């Protein structure tokens, strides 16, 4: 499937124990997992790809919706112009770059690009 600009492309959850989380979703729903080091696992075969990030913090809102856009600088400026606030500036990760923002209600989302 080809990613489209401004579409929801990925969902990311927080997890206390990645090994137990992986076991649970594999056993319950037959999801497939890819390990990306000690703090991140990605899942597939769930209808929408996503991942789990290890955290020791209290999990209040454990889901991060991730949108796709080919031009992060462009969409970042558009978000700021519309009243959004950047909560984590552009950073790289295996497979691309992304940033996080908060909408006017305080919901945090992210935008990623493979560019």
C-alpha positions in Angstrom: 0.0 0.0 0.0 1.4 3.4 -0.9 1.2 6.0 1.8 -0.7 9.2 1.0 0.0 12.7 2.3 -2.1 13.7 5.3 -3.6 10.2 5.8 -3.4 8.2 9.1 -0.6 5.7 8.4 0.4 4.2 11.7 -0.6 4.0 15.3 1.8 3.9 18.2 1.1 2.6 21.7 3.0 2.8 25.0 3.9 -0.4 26.8 5.4 -1.3 30.2 6.7 -4.7 29.1 7.4 -5.3 25.4 7.9 -9.0 25.7 4.6 -9.5 27.5 2.8 -7.1 25.1 4.2 -9.0 22.1 3.2 -12.3 23.6 -0.4 -11.0 24.3 -1.0 -9.7 20.8 0.6 -12.6 19.0 -1.5 -15.1 21.1 -4.7 -13.1 21.0 -4.8 -11.7 17.4 -2.0 -13.4 15.5 -0.2 -10.1 14.9 3.4 -10.2 13.5 6.2 -8.3 15.2 9.6 -6.8 14.2 12.0 -5.8 17.0 13.8 -2.5 16.8 16.1 -2.6 19.8 15.2 -2.9 23.5 12.6 -0.1 23.5 10.5 -0.6 20.4 8.5 -3.3 18.5 6.5 -2.8 15.3 3.4 -4.8 14.5 1.7 -5.8 11.3 -1.2 -8.0 10.2 -3.6 -5.9 12.4 -5.4 -3.9 9.7 -3.2 -0.9 10.4 0.5 -1.0 11.1 1.9 0.3 14.3 4.2 -0.2 17.2 4.8 -0.3 20.9 7.3 2.0 22.6 8.6 0.9 26.0 7.9 3.4 28.8 8.4 3.4 32.6 6.1 6.4 32.9 2.4 6.1 33.8 0.4 5.5 30.7 -2.4 8.0 30.5 -3.2 8.1 26.8 -1.2 5.3 25.3 -2.0 5.7 21.6 -0.2 8.0 19.2 -1.8 8.4 15.8 0.8 8.9 13.1 0.0 10.6 9.8 2.2 10.4 6.7 3.5 13.3 4.6 6.3 13.4 2.0 7.4 17.0 3.0 7.7 17.3 6.8 8.9 20.9 6.7 5.9 22.0 4.6 3.3 20.2 6.8 5.0 21.3 10.0 4.7 24.9 8.9 1.1 24.4 7.8 0.3 22.9 11.3 1.9 25.8 13.1 0.0 28.2 10.8 -3.3 26.6 11.7 -2.6 26.9 15.5 -0.9 23.6 16.3 2.1 23.4 18.6 5.2 21.3 17.9 5.7 19.0 20.9 8.8 17.1 19.5 10.7 18.6 16.6 11.7 16.6 13.5 14.0 13.7 14.4 15.3 10.6 12.5 14.5 7.0 13.2 15.2 3.8 11.3 13.1 4.2 8.2 12.6 8.0 8.1 11.9 11.2 10.0 9.0 12.4 12.1 7.8 15.1 14.5 5.0 15.4 17.0 2.4 18.1 17.4 -0.5 19.0 19.6 -3.8 20.2 18.1 -5.7 23.1 19.7 -7.5 20.7 22.1 -4.2 19.2 23.3 -4.3 15.9 21.4 -0.8 14.8 20.4 -0.3 13.3 17.0 2.8 12.7 14.8 3.7 13.0 11.1 6.3 10.9 9.5 8.1 10.7 6.2 10.3 8.2 4.5 12.2 11.1 2.9 
